[in-house]
Amino acid sequence: MAPTPPGQRETSCQSLEDLGAWLASRDFGRLEDDALPMLLLAVHGRDFTRDFREEFATEDDWAPALERTARAVGRAFDFLREDAGIPYLALVPRPDALPLLCRFFHLHPQPPAASRVRLSHWLWRHALFDTGRSLPDAGALALLTPDADASVRALLHRLGSPPPRGWERYSQPGMAGLASVADRVEANALLALKPRHLLTGAVLEPVPLLENQGAVAFLPLFPPPLSGGAPPPGPGSDLLLTLANQVFHPVLAPGRSLLGLVRTGVTPPVVFPSHALGPDALAALRQGDGAAFLALRRDGLVTHMRAFIQARTGADTEADVPIPEE
């Protein structure tokens, strides 16, 4: 086996279990076991929708294949974190994009910066606007060629341009979480604000908090209605089960509440913008008007969500160059 390039960690993967453990050590989350053979196939340009035993013979030398897969998936993780602004694997809006990303970074270990930007736009457009298309199939691998820029433009061309003002369909806040595409988009939008701890003011690290709390890291400010029950009557109650009533934060010790910290002025002022808590919303809260607080915070979050989606998809800035006819 060739020596590991400078700056590249040696993976020493001898099995799919080793591969999964090595990728989990990168502090980006753990892949499901059934995803590993699919990514191994995609990295090598094979039909990742088939059983990998039909694509790889038992006598094949697994070590080089696992090594190539580890490096490609590791680069894809770095791209997701550094370019696409997604801090944790469980927050990838549509995980079905992972096979194509891993194949791309196998072919292009260090793609040009402009290609990385467009690839990030493709990832987010695929998540938000590609609602009528089925899961990416193995045929899409053929779009990925030795030319990085042409590969990304081909992916964007296949996807098509974003619909006019299409992002507005996704900019009404539901609830952040990990379960659906919309939940994960809203979770990423909250994390893009770089949330801070309400007591200390320190910027919160998403990975350990999500590892420890999962979706519970998106906590309610006002207690939500009981599971299965109707929201309590009163103005603003319909917003209790939306993003307007959530913050990304560790669970506090008994006797403390997030709402109490915000109300009492204990929280450092630098913290409030990191949770989309504007001055008018805070004033309404401190005057005891919970309904106005939720409505004002919702309005601020709608503005943030629209800007977030536009920036992530490049909907306002990128004019895709048509692929020339051959």
C-alpha positions in Angstrom: 0.0 0.0 0.0 1.3 3.5 -0.9 2.3 5.7 2.1 -0.3 8.0 3.5 0.0 11.5 2.0 1.3 14.2 4.4 -1.5 15.6 6.6 -3.8 12.6 5.9 -4.6 10.3 8.8 -3.8 6.6 8.3 -7.1 4.7 8.5 -5.8 1.1 8.6 -9.4 -0.1 7.9 -9.6 -3.9 7.4 -13.4 -4.2 7.6 -16.5 -2.2 7.3 -16.7 -2.1 11.1 -13.2 -0.5 11.2 -14.4 2.0 8.6 -17.4 2.9 10.6 -15.3 3.3 13.8 -12.7 5.5 12.0 -15.3 7.8 10.5 -17.1 8.1 13.9 -13.8 9.3 15.4 -13.9 12.4 13.2 -16.5 14.1 15.6 -19.1 14.4 12.9 -21.5 11.6 14.0 -21.8 7.9 13.1 -23.1 6.5 9.8 -25.7 3.8 9.9 -24.2 0.3 9.3 -26.2 -0.1 6.0 -24.8 3.2 4.7 -21.2 2.0 4.7 -21.4 -0.6 1.9 -23.4 1.8 -0.2 -20.8 4.5 0.1 -18.0 2.0 -0.6 -19.8 1.1 -3.9 -20.4 4.8 -4.8 -16.8 5.8 -4.2 -15.7 3.1 -6.7 -18.3 4.2 -9.3 -20.4 1.1 -8.9 -24.2 0.8 -8.6 -24.7 1.7 -5.0 -28.4 0.6 -5.1 -27.3 -3.0 -5.4 -26.1 -5.5 -2.8 -22.4 -4.8 -2.5 -21.7 -8.6 -2.6 -23.0 -8.5 -6.2 -20.5 -5.8 -7.0 -17.4 -6.9 -5.1 -16.1 -10.4 -5.3 -15.1 -12.1 -2.1 -11.5 -12.5 -3.3 -11.1 -8.8 -3.9 -8.5 -7.0 -1.8 -10.7 -5.1 0.6 -7.9 -3.0 2.3 -7.3 -0.6 -0.6 -11.0 -0.2 -1.3 -11.7 0.5 2.4 -8.8 3.0 2.5 -10.1 4.9 -0.6 -13.6 4.9 0.9 -12.4 6.2 4.2 -10.5 9.1 2.6 -13.3 10.1 0.3 -16.0 10.0 3.0 -13.7 11.9 5.4 -13.3 14.6 2.7 -17.1 14.7 2.2 -17.5 15.2 6.0 -15.1 18.1 5.9 -16.9 19.6 3.0 -20.3 19.3 4.8 -18.9 21.0 7.9 -16.7 23.7 6.4 -18.4 24.5 3.1 -22.1 23.5 3.5 -22.3 24.8 7.0 -23.7 21.5 8.4 -22.0 20.7 11.8 -23.2 17.2 12.4 -24.1 14.2 10.2 -27.7 13.8 11.6 -28.4 17.4 10.4 -27.6 16.7 6.7 -31.0 17.6 5.2 -31.1 14.8 2.7 -28.6 12.0 3.4 -29.4 10.5 0.0 -26.8 13.0 -1.4 -23.9 11.3 0.4 -23.1 8.7 -2.3 -22.6 11.4 -4.9 -20.6 13.6 -2.5 -18.3 10.7 -1.6 -17.7 9.8 -5.3 -17.0 13.4 -6.1 -14.4 13.7 -3.4 -12.8 10.5 -4.4 -12.3 11.9 -7.9 -11.4 15.4 -6.7 -9.6 15.3 -3.3 -8.9 19.1 -3.6 -11.5 20.7 -5.9 -11.3 24.4 -6.7 -12.9 26.8 -4.3 -15.6 27.8 -6.9 -16.5 24.1 -7.4 -16.9 23.6 -3.7 -19.2 26.7 -3.5 -21.4 25.4 -6.3 -21.4 21.9 -4.9 -22.8 23.3 -1.6 -25.5 25.1 -3.6 -26.4 21.8 -5.3 -26.6 20.1 -1.9 -29.0 22.6 -0.5 -31.1 23.0 -3.7 -31.4 19.2 -3.8 -32.7 19.2 -0.2 -35.1 22.2 -0.6 -36.3 22.2 -4.2 -35.9 18.7 -5.6 -39.2 17.5 -4.2 -40.5 15.8 -7.4 -37.4 13.6 -8.0 -36.8 10.2 -6.5 -33.6 9.3 -4.7 -30.4 9.9 -6.6 -29.7 6.7 -8.6 -26.5 5.1 -9.7 -26.8 6.7 -13.1 -26.1 10.1 -11.5 -22.5 8.8 -10.9 -21.9 9.2 -14.6 -22.2 13.0 -14.2 -19.1 13.0 -12.1 -16.1 13.1 -14.4 -12.4 14.0 -13.9 -13.4 17.7 -14.5 -14.5 19.0 -11.1 -16.2 22.1 -12.4 -18.0 20.3 -15.2 -19.2 17.7 -12.7 -20.8 20.2 -10.4 -22.4 22.1 -13.2 -23.8 18.8 -14.5 -25.4 18.1 -11.1 -26.9 21.6 -11.0 -28.1 21.3 -14.6 -29.9 18.0 -13.8 -31.5 19.6 -10.8 -32.6 22.7 -12.7 -32.8 26.3 -11.5 -34.5 27.1 -8.1 -38.1 28.0 -8.6 -38.8 31.8 -8.4 -39.1 32.7 -4.7 -39.2 28.9 -4.0 -37.5 29.3 -0.7 -40.5 31.1 0.8 -42.2 27.7 1.1 -39.6 26.7 3.6 -39.3 29.9 5.6 -42.3 29.6 7.9 -40.9 28.1 11.0 -42.1 24.7 12.1 -40.0 23.0 14.8 -36.3 22.2 14.6 -35.2 18.7 15.1 -33.7 15.7 13.4 -36.7 13.8 12.0 -37.6 15.4 8.6 -35.9 17.5 5.9 -37.8 20.6 7.2 -36.8 19.9 10.8 -33.1 19.6 9.8 -33.2 22.7 7.7 -34.6 24.7 10.6 -32.1 23.2 13.0 -29.2 24.2 10.7 -30.7 27.7 10.5 -30.8 28.0 14.3 -27.2 26.8 14.5 -26.0 29.3 11.9 -26.7 32.0 14.5 -23.9 30.4 16.6 -26.0 30.0 19.8 -24.5 31.0 23.1 -25.0 29.7 26.6 -27.6 31.8 28.3 -25.6 31.9 31.6 -22.0 32.0 30.5 -22.2 33.6 27.1 -19.9 30.9 25.6 -20.6 29.8 22.1 -22.1 26.3 22.2 -20.4 23.5 20.4 -23.1 21.6 18.4 -21.5 18.2 18.2 -21.2 17.3 21.9 -24.6 18.8 22.7 -26.2 16.8 19.9 -24.4 13.7 20.9 -25.6 14.0 24.4 -29.2 15.3 23.9 -30.1 14.6 20.3 -33.2 16.5 19.2 -33.8 17.4 22.9 -31.0 20.0 22.4 -33.8 22.2 20.7 -35.5 23.1 23.9 -38.8 25.0 24.4 -38.9 28.3 26.2 -42.5 28.1 27.2 -43.7 24.6 28.2 -45.4 23.0 25.2 -48.8 21.3 25.6 -48.8 17.8 26.8 -48.1 15.1 24.2 -51.3 14.4 22.3 -53.2 17.3 23.9 -54.4 20.5 22.4 -52.4 23.7 22.9 -53.7 25.8 25.8 -56.2 28.5 24.8 -55.0 32.1 24.4 -53.3 34.3 21.9 -50.0 32.9 20.7 -50.7 29.3 21.7 -50.5 28.1 18.1 -46.8 29.2 18.2 -45.8 27.0 21.1 -45.1 24.1 18.7 -43.0 26.1 16.3 -39.4 27.4 16.1 -40.5 30.6 17.8 -40.6 28.6 21.0 -37.3 26.8 20.7 -33.6 27.5 21.5 -30.6 25.3 21.0 -29.3 24.9 24.5 -28.1 22.4 27.2 -30.7 21.2 29.7 -30.4 23.4 32.8 -30.0 22.2 36.3 -33.2 21.7 38.3 -34.7 24.9 39.6 -33.5 26.9 36.6 -35.5 27.7 33.4 -34.4 29.1 30.1 -37.4 31.5 30.2 -36.4 32.7 33.7 -32.8 33.5 32.6 -34.0 35.5 29.6 -36.6 37.4 31.7 -34.4 38.3 34.6 -31.6 40.0 32.8 -29.0 37.5 34.0 -28.1 36.6 30.4 -25.2 38.6 28.8 -26.6 40.9 26.1 -24.3 39.3 23.5 -26.3 36.1 23.8 -29.6 37.4 22.6 -28.9 37.8 18.9 -27.4 34.3 18.8 -30.9 33.0 19.6 -32.9 35.4 17.4 -34.1 37.2 20.5 -34.6 40.8 19.3 -35.1 43.9 21.5 -38.9 44.1 20.8 -39.5 40.5 21.6 -37.5 40.7 24.8 -39.4 43.8 25.8 -42.7 42.0 25.3 -41.5 39.0 27.3 -40.4 41.2 30.2 -43.8 42.9 30.2 -45.5 39.6 30.5 -46.9 39.4 27.0 -45.9 35.9 25.9 -48.1 36.0 22.8 -46.4 39.1 21.5 -43.0 37.7 22.3 -43.6 34.6 20.3 -45.1 36.5 17.4 -42.1 38.9 17.3 -39.6 36.1 17.5 -41.4 34.3 14.7 -41.1 37.3 12.5 -37.4 37.6 13.2 -36.9 33.9 12.5 -38.8 34.1 9.2 -36.4 36.9 8.1 -33.4 34.8 9.2 -34.7 31.6 7.5 -35.2 33.4 4.2 -31.7 34.8 4.3 -30.3 31.5 5.4 -31.9 29.5 2.5 -31.1 32.1 -0.1 -27.4 32.1 1.0 -27.2 28.3 1.2 -28.7 27.7 -2.2 -27.1 30.6 -4.0 -30.5 31.5 -5.3 -29.8 35.2 -5.6 -26.1 35.1 -6.6 -25.4 32.3 -9.0 -26.3 32.3 -12.7 -25.7 28.7 -13.8 -23.9 28.5 -17.1 -25.8 26.1 -19.4 -23.9 23.0 -20.4 -22.8 23.3 -24.0 -24.2 20.9 -26.6 -21.7 18.4 -27.7 
